Amino acid sequence: MAIETLACPECGAELQMGLPRNSTVRSVAPEPREEPADDRIKERENTCPNGHRLYVTFEF
């Protein structure tokens, strides 16, 4: 697991999130996206330090 530093799309606050090694972050959004058709693309929910919910889409 690799630790990535991400920015909240609402307030810009930084947060750290563990993601699979060799994964690539595709987006950080305030709303969930449609379920991707590719099994190599996943989306995980998280919360920034200011309490905003965000959704991280990544490919591995």
C-alpha positions as CSV (number, residue, x, y, z in Angstrom):
1,M,0.0,0.0,0.0
2,A,1.3,3.4,-0.9
3,I,0.3,6.7,0.8
4,E,-0.9,9.4,-1.5
5,T,-1.4,13.1,-0.6
6,L,-4.7,14.4,-2.1
7,A,-6.5,17.7,-2.1
8,C,-10.1,18.1,-1.1
9,P,-12.1,19.3,-4.2
10,E,-14.3,21.6,-1.9
11,C,-11.8,23.3,0.3
12,G,-8.3,22.3,-0.9
13,A,-7.3,20.8,2.4
14,E,-4.7,18.0,2.1
15,L,-5.4,14.5,3.2
16,Q,-3.5,11.3,3.0
17,M,-5.0,8.0,1.7
18,G,-3.5,4.6,1.3
19,L,-3.8,3.2,-2.3
20,P,-2.5,0.1,-3.9
21,R,1.1,0.3,-5.1
22,N,1.6,1.4,-8.7
23,S,-2.0,2.8,-8.9
24,T,-2.8,6.1,-10.6
25,V,-5.3,8.6,-9.2
26,R,-7.7,9.5,-12.0
27,S,-9.9,11.9,-10.1
28,V,-10.9,13.4,-6.7
29,A,-14.5,14.5,-6.8
30,P,-17.2,15.7,-4.3
31,E,-19.8,13.2,-5.8
32,P,-19.5,9.5,-6.7
33,R,-19.1,8.7,-10.3
34,E,-20.9,6.0,-12.3
35,E,-19.6,2.5,-11.8
36,P,-16.6,2.0,-14.2
37,A,-16.8,-0.8,-16.7
38,D,-13.1,-1.6,-16.3
39,D,-12.2,-3.9,-13.3
40,R,-8.9,-2.1,-13.0
41,I,-10.7,1.2,-12.0
42,K,-11.9,1.6,-8.4
43,E,-13.5,4.4,-6.4
44,R,-13.2,4.9,-2.7
45,E,-14.9,7.3,-0.4
46,N,-13.0,9.4,2.1
47,T,-13.4,12.6,4.2
48,C,-11.0,15.6,4.4
49,P,-9.9,17.1,7.7
50,N,-12.7,19.7,7.4
51,G,-15.4,17.0,7.1
52,H,-16.1,17.2,3.4
53,R,-16.9,13.8,1.8
54,L,-14.9,13.0,-1.4
55,Y,-14.5,10.2,-3.8
56,V,-11.2,9.1,-5.1
57,T,-11.1,7.2,-8.5
58,F,-7.9,5.3,-9.2
59,E,-6.6,2.7,-11.7
60,F,-4.2,-0.1,-10.9
